[in-house]
Amino acid sequence: MHSYGGFWIRVLAYIIDAMILQFASTVLAMVGVGLVIAAGGAGDTATGAALVLVYGLILPLNWLYFAIMESSVWQGTLGKQALKLVVTNESGERIGFGRATGRYFAKILSSIIFLVGFLMVGWTRRKQGLHDLIAGTLVYRSDSPDLVTNRAKVFE
């Protein structure tokens, strides 16, 4: 029996990640506005410019969080780690940063088709969303007997 990460556990992992990223984004926004105020530019234009800059950093922050964590030795974000899930290639091996990046941006396609790309996790044989199919990835429970343990030391 394959121990793939199913729909609901992946939703919960995403909720954990969203809370972490929302906290980081809020802190970043507060720091940006604080810097503008400290520099004496508390006007609407200066505050607006700071917020545009800060929110311009949120997409790269999200992308790097998912891509770095999923391609790292941990093979998953903090939410996935908390729920004992790992992201692998179709052979059960750790994915690289490029594949993790492709997986992240393929989630845009999963989203714009009314979330059907995410819902696919509930009915596909290997619990793959559209973004997983595009990137050639699987999400396993980390205790799965099918999982190839390819966790090299970080600095090897």
Secondary structure by P-SEA (a helix, b strand, c coil): cccccccaaaaaaaaaaaaaaaaaaaaaaaaaaaaaaaaccccaaaaaaaaaaaaaaaaaaaaaaaaaaaaccccccaaaaaabbbbbccccccccaaaaaaaaaacccccccccccccccccccccccaaaaaaccccccccccccccccccccc
